[in-house]
Amino acid sequence: MSDDIKRIYTGSRVEAMFLKEILEKNEIGCIFKDTLAASVQSGWADGSPEDGALLFVEPINEEKAKVLLKQYFDSLDK
């Protein structure tokens, strides 16, 4: 599986959804996985809101996606 998709983000659901939108606007498809919501729906809670969301991209888009995420996080530091 690690050859099929690459995890590029682990963090909050809200931020992951925003990052997903940035990636899609730059024509990078991604998979959003909310592990916390999935576990709550199953009747138990695993993890925390701060690290419950994951974003994955295809290997061919990994570097471009990481650059976009870095630009976003660098802009927060200014």
Secondary structure, DSSP 4 states (H G I P E B T S, - for coil): -TTT-EEEEEE-HHHHHHHHHHHHHTT---EEEEHHHHHHHTTS--S-TTS-EEEEE-GGGHHHHHHHHHHHHHHHT-
